[in-house]
Amino acid sequence: DSTANPEQPAAAPVSLLVDAMPMLHVYRVADLHTGAALKAQASDVGFEMLASEICYNIEATEALTSDEHTKLEYLLRETFAPENCAATSFLKTSGSGDSIVEVGPRQQFTSAWSTNAVSICHAIDLVKITRVEKSRRYHIKNTDEVSKPAKFVALVHDRMTECTYPSGIQSFDQHEEPANWTTVPVLSQGRAALEKLSKENGLGYDSQDIDYYMKVFRDVLKRDPTEVECFDLAQGNSEHSRHWFFGGKVVIDGETMPMTLFQWVKRPNVENPSNSTIAFHDNSSALRGFRHTALFPEQFPEKGAVPGKYVESKRDFDVTLTVETHNFPCGIAPFPGAETGAGGRIRDGASTGKGSLIVAAVAGYAVGNLHIPGYEMPWEDKTFLYPSTMAPPLQILIDCSNGASDYGNKFGEPLICGWTRNLGHRLQTGERFEWVKPIMLSGGLGQMDHHHVGKEEPKKGMLMVKIGGPAYRIGVGGGAASSMVAGDNAAELDFNAVQRGDAEMMQKVSRVIRACVELGPKNPILSIHDQGAGGSGNVLKEISEPAGAVIDIRKMLVGDPSMSVLELWTAEFQENFALLIAPEQEAVFASICRRERAPYCVVGTITGDGRVVVKDSRDNTVPVDLPLDLVLGKMPQKVFEMKRLYTKPPPELVLPSSLTIEKALTTGVLRLLSVCSKRFLTNK
């Protein structure tokens, strides 16, 4: 940012802010155009980059006072080169084949960067500031007189989370009213109604799903389901969330296998549990640790959670371990997909037992043929095609590793090791064998107070609390979409299913969990689950099972007022948890949240009647009313019938007689992604 501006001489600092409402703009010279790789890519599509800048788009509720102007200028102005910051753009076009391209975040949701920028503003009493978004502006020149700017735009923005602004961002107003929910005519139209809803909205219902939901609504509840309930069931009961295949009955060539895949996976722990304290029934696993002496804040039980000096304390901690993949989102939007993959795994670790602490991470990636420019591999087939909604393997590997590291760096978790694989091959049978849908694996190591291993069962009167970022139209349908075959879903539905990461918000929530854990036996958290696929609908059902709960959806913190009830209930907005706390512990919990600036809300109470009931206090409607035993507990086992494709082993591998060890190493083995240094995963 301190790069000298090539288009305008240095000038004395002037006021950066213009009083015109409702939007303020501040421009800063940037070096976005100087990267060698981006220059080469721009040249390939017929453009030369001349200069670049960042524009801060600032929304305020009313005009700022002189003192408020000064504070905001202090935040935004370049520290060592104040002349590189101004109220007007530094980029000027000459009209001879050059133009200015501006890209920035889509307006339907507030970016994580804005959330934290506004938090900083409010911390220094700039409470009139409601949103600050960064857009990037490029001054480009057409070098072949044929190429359209759209080709350049594709290089510099993420089409899932960003868009172009030909006239800049002039307002954040959406002028969009929330959509109303309706019922699905199952009683009158039967299966056809559910099939149509699933196809049009990418719910991923299979024939067994539809059979069961017909039984639930037509035969048991004897009513039409609401759209909200259908979306809820699609996410919460998707393959992504419930692992039907691993728990299903597998029939191969007419023969039923004696065990499910889950039973095979769990078998070592069943036969030799050794030092496992948690296995296959929480958000992470845990191994028995030991008593040790560590530094903890001094506790004052009579005062609740208050700051104290660090003192030596004897604690008994277990080791937590968790790993998950985030494959589908990383295929269509690699950077945010990997960000939220790392973030989701961190949430899993933090929500183990009654709260766990995060220590370190590992990462792994498996992609198709890379086709690195100037570094061709003899086995790469250039005729292989990829779904139009999927990023190419090289971009996936680069952007995913950047996204995972970016999230970990902002949160404060070191990524200490990793692995990589790539493969794309045409078998002798003609079948293509490749990681078209990539694998992004995120693993983590943590620690947990041994006395917090077991979650409390939900009991009547317990408060249901949500803590973390507000609701946005993000990750709608992620569970169902990620359970489908890559390329089978419509592009706009795929993009709706990807989330945004907010590592700073996760750090705030993590500090709240840490403060609760450090209270030892006074920990106010009785049970905790992280919000993942299926959003609030999934996590609130899980944490209230089997007791049931009543929930007021209007108690949720909302960042986008245009969100419908369906979106509020099913969107996977990030860095969010559901907790159970006793009513008498709410004051202590609230004081911790205020101290750490972590937003929370009490959305409902445990009822004990076995039903999850969602009420809308705005219009007194009930969009969800479901018996938990029918939608979570007593779901029938699915059956998967398969046939063996290969009945005889492949031909023997014969190495050419002319192949030397040196040639094998230099042209093959040492050029494999699996063999190369993994510092590009860890050292950034």
JOBEL-V76838 format. One record per helix or strand of 2 or more residues. SS is the DSSP state (A for helix, B for strand). FROM is the first residue (numbers start at 1). LEN is the number of residues. If there is no record, write none. Layout:
ss=SS from=FROM len=LEN
ss=SS from=FROM len=LEN
//
This chain:
ss=B from=23 len=8
ss=A from=36 len=9
ss=B from=47 len=14
ss=A from=66 len=11
ss=A from=82 len=3
ss=B from=85 len=2
ss=B from=98 len=8
ss=A from=112 len=12
ss=B from=129 len=14
ss=A from=149 len=8
ss=B from=162 len=3
ss=A from=186 len=4
ss=A from=191 len=11
ss=A from=207 len=15
ss=A from=227 len=10
ss=A from=239 len=4
ss=A from=244 len=4
ss=B from=249 len=4
ss=B from=255 len=2
ss=A from=261 len=11
ss=B from=276 len=3
ss=B from=285 len=13
ss=B from=310 len=16
ss=A from=327 len=6
ss=A from=334 len=17
ss=B from=357 len=11
ss=A from=393 len=19
ss=B from=414 len=9
ss=B from=424 len=3
ss=B from=432 len=3
ss=B from=439 len=11
ss=A from=450 len=3
ss=B from=463 len=6
ss=A from=478 len=5
ss=A from=491 len=6
ss=A from=503 len=16
ss=A from=520 len=3
ss=B from=527 len=4
ss=A from=535 len=10
ss=B from=549 len=4
ss=A from=553 len=3
ss=A from=565 len=6
ss=B from=576 len=6
ss=A from=583 len=14
ss=B from=600 len=7
ss=B from=611 len=6
ss=B from=621 len=7
ss=A from=628 len=6
ss=B from=639 len=4
ss=A from=661 len=7
ss=A from=669 len=3
ss=A from=679 len=4
//
